[in-house]
Structure formats: C-alpha cells, structure tokens
Amino acid sequence: MQKLKFIYQNWNRAYYKLQSEDDTCWYYGNFYKSKMPKKMLREKTQDVETWAKYAYSANKDFMQRMWQGEFSLKNLDTFNDKVDEIARIFNVTALLEITEQPYAYLDIGGAFATVCFIDEYNRVYMQYSFQNDDISVDNEEFKNRFKNGNLFLVELEVFIYPEEMIDERWQNKDYISYAFTPTGYLEVTKIFDVRGDALTEKYIAESPVNVESNWEPYPEFGKWDSIFRMKRWKEGELAEGIKLPENTDN
C-alpha cells in the first residue's frame, strides 16, 4: 500500500469531497455551540489540529470514566448523555501521499471509531466499524482487552455500485455486512438489488471464526496507520464455515 498522509479536515460524505480547514472548524463550533462554554469552544476550534487533539483527549477520558463504572451501555440514556457531556467527535482523512487522492477517513468519538474507504468517484465502498465495549462484557479476557483501551471491529460493510452509478444513493446497489463478536460469532447479510427489488440473504458461521485481526489498539494521536489498515484477514478466511441458518426466510 502507498504511504498515507493524514490531515484533520472533515470528509463530507454527502458531497463526496474534503472540507476546508475553515469549514471543518465551523462544523465543530456549530455542532458543540450548545454543549461547551463559548470561550473554550473558540479556543479549541482555532485550527483543525487543536480541535483534534482536544477531542482525542476527551474521548480517552470518556473511556476511562466508562471503565471506572461511572456509566454503562446497559443504561443507554445515561450513556448517550455522557457522550454529549464528555466525548467529542473528530475526523482524520487519509490521502495517498504521492497523489493526495483521498483514500479513507476516520470518524472517532467516545468509544466508537469508523473507517470509511473511498473509491475513485469519492464514494464510500467499504466501512469498518470499531468500538470499545464496557463492563457489560462477560468474558474476562475480552473485558481486560477493552479496559486496556483496545477497539474491536464489530462490522465490515461493503457497498457494490452498478458500473454506471457515480453517487451513493441506496437504490440499485448491492450490500454485504459481516457482523462479528469477540467470541468469534460471525453473521453475514447480503442485500442484492434485483430490478429495483431487494433480495436479502443471511448466513452464520458454523463455528467460531478467528477474530484476532479484529482487535485494534486505540491509536496514539498522530499514529493512524494501523487503524487505517484495509487487509486484516487472510484470503477466504471470512468465507470459511459459513452456512445458511435453518428456517430463515430470504
């Protein structure tokens, strides 16, 4: 893979383009204007890297307080309140260093991170969703991994566009989702467009799959290469042991 260049300007998925530094700062200032003191907001949105560093620290604080038991995903209302109170979103966009062609972008906030890979038309064609779970996790090994700040890739999504289609409209494109748990459970959902009608198929793995590649250390600020990795599984690894569940309507 070519070497990547990382910047802190937002990727605007709706318009398939990179936002300027000014527009990125304006977005954060507008989004948090009712959630932060005005003076602090002005200080933190002076430039995109200042905001990103502040948001990064806020998210680390969010996870630490979550693991100290201050709040939990078990109580979703309280959890969401704490997201608004403590966590802060920010965006990292990866460009191919030589050409500066957009490669992918990372949305990160609270205990969640999403990497979206961009094609030559600036559409998202694949998406990795990570999360840091909370103390509701039963398995001690997984609990310790999460508590140490690791993220787990819970879903891989693939968007397959018709050849003539150059935007991201939901109509007339195929979709595949791979949903994982730390125990190795894998469920695959495929949605195919057939002359405008959606045909859905669901599959599950007969036995636990190897999800070691799904674990991702929470990145140090500025060191984004690992979380932007596209190749995480061996060739054909995700297809092993998949079967159609019994009594499933397609």
Backbone hydrogen bonds, N-H to C=O, Kabsch-Sander energy under -0.5 kcal/mol:
donor,donor_aa,acceptor,acceptor_aa,energy
5,K,95,L,-3.1
7,I,93,T,-2.4
12,N,10,N,-0.6
12,N,17,K,-3.1
13,R,11,W,-1.0
16,Y,12,N,-0.9
17,K,12,N,-1.7
19,Q,10,N,-3.2
24,T,20,S,-2.3
25,C,21,E,-2.5
26,W,22,D,-2.5
27,Y,23,D,-2.2
28,Y,24,T,-1.9
29,G,25,C,-2.5
30,N,26,W,-2.7
31,F,27,Y,-2.8
32,Y,28,Y,-2.2
33,K,30,N,-0.8
35,K,32,Y,-1.6
36,M,32,Y,-1.2
41,L,37,P,-2.6
42,R,38,K,-2.4
43,E,39,K,-2.0
44,K,40,M,-2.7
45,T,41,L,-1.5
46,Q,43,E,-0.9
51,W,47,D,-1.9
52,A,48,V,-2.4
53,K,49,E,-2.5
54,Y,50,T,-2.0
55,A,51,W,-3.1
56,Y,52,A,-2.6
57,S,53,K,-2.0
58,A,54,Y,-2.2
59,N,55,A,-2.3
60,K,56,Y,-1.9
61,D,57,S,-2.1
62,F,58,A,-2.1
63,M,59,N,-2.2
64,Q,60,K,-2.2
65,R,61,D,-2.4
66,M,62,F,-2.1
67,W,63,M,-2.4
68,Q,64,Q,-1.1
69,G,66,M,-1.5
70,E,65,R,-2.1
75,N,72,S,-1.3
76,L,74,K,-0.7
79,F,75,N,-2.6
80,N,76,L,-2.8
81,D,77,D,-2.0
82,K,78,T,-2.2
83,V,79,F,-2.0
84,D,80,N,-2.1
85,E,81,D,-2.0
86,I,82,K,-3.2
87,A,82,K,-0.9
90,F,108,I,-1.9
92,V,106,L,-2.3
93,T,7,I,-2.8
94,A,104,A,-3.3
95,L,5,K,-3.0
95,L,93,T,-0.5
96,L,101,Q,-2.7
97,E,3,K,-2.8
100,E,96,L,-3.5
103,Y,94,A,-2.9
104,A,94,A,-1.5
105,Y,116,C,-2.1
106,L,92,V,-3.4
107,D,105,Y,-0.5
107,D,114,T,-2.7
108,I,90,F,-2.3
108,I,106,L,-0.5
109,G,112,F,-2.4
112,F,109,G,-1.9
113,A,130,F,-1.9
114,T,107,D,-2.7
115,V,128,Y,-2.7
116,C,105,Y,-2.8
116,C,114,T,-0.5
117,F,115,V,-0.5
117,F,126,M,-3.0
118,I,103,Y,-2.6
119,D,123,R,-2.6
122,N,119,D,-2.1
125,Y,117,F,-2.2
125,Y,123,R,-0.6
126,M,117,F,-1.0
127,Q,157,E,-2.4
128,Y,115,V,-3.0
129,S,155,E,-2.6
130,F,113,A,-3.6
130,F,128,Y,-0.5
131,Q,152,F,-1.7
132,N,111,A,-2.5
133,D,131,Q,-0.6
137,V,134,D,-2.0
143,K,139,N,-2.7
144,N,140,E,-2.6
145,R,141,E,-1.9
146,F,142,F,-2.7
147,K,143,K,-2.7
148,N,144,N,-1.8
149,G,146,F,-2.1
150,N,145,R,-2.1
151,L,216,E,-3.6
152,F,131,Q,-2.3
153,L,214,N,-1.8
154,V,129,S,-2.2
154,V,152,F,-0.9
155,E,129,S,-1.4
156,L,178,Y,-2.4
157,E,127,Q,-2.6
158,V,176,I,-2.8
159,F,125,Y,-2.5
160,I,158,V,-0.5
160,I,174,D,-2.9
161,Y,159,F,-0.6
165,M,162,P,-1.8
166,I,164,E,-0.5
173,K,170,W,-0.9
174,D,160,I,-2.3
175,Y,191,I,-2.5
176,I,158,V,-2.1
177,S,189,T,-2.8
178,Y,156,L,-3.1
179,A,177,S,-0.5
179,A,187,E,-2.9
180,F,154,V,-2.6
181,T,185,Y,-1.3
184,G,181,T,-2.1
187,E,179,A,-2.2
188,V,203,Y,-2.9
189,T,177,S,-2.4
190,K,201,E,-3.1
191,I,175,Y,-3.1
192,F,190,K,-0.5
192,F,199,L,-2.9
194,V,192,F,-0.6
194,V,197,D,-3.5
195,R,193,D,-0.6
197,D,194,V,-1.9
199,L,192,F,-2.9
200,T,198,A,-0.5
200,T,250,N,-1.0
201,E,190,K,-2.7
203,Y,188,V,-2.9
204,I,243,K,-2.6
205,A,186,L,-2.1
206,E,241,G,-3.9
209,V,184,G,-2.6
211,V,209,V,-0.7
214,N,211,V,-1.6
215,W,211,V,-0.6
215,W,212,E,-1.1
216,E,151,L,-2.7
223,K,220,E,-2.3
224,W,222,G,-0.8
228,F,224,W,-1.3
229,R,226,S,-1.8
232,R,230,M,-0.9
237,E,234,K,-2.2
239,A,236,G,-0.9
240,E,236,G,-0.7
240,E,237,E,-0.8
242,I,239,A,-1.3
243,K,204,I,-2.8
248,T,245,P,-0.8
249,D,247,N,-0.5
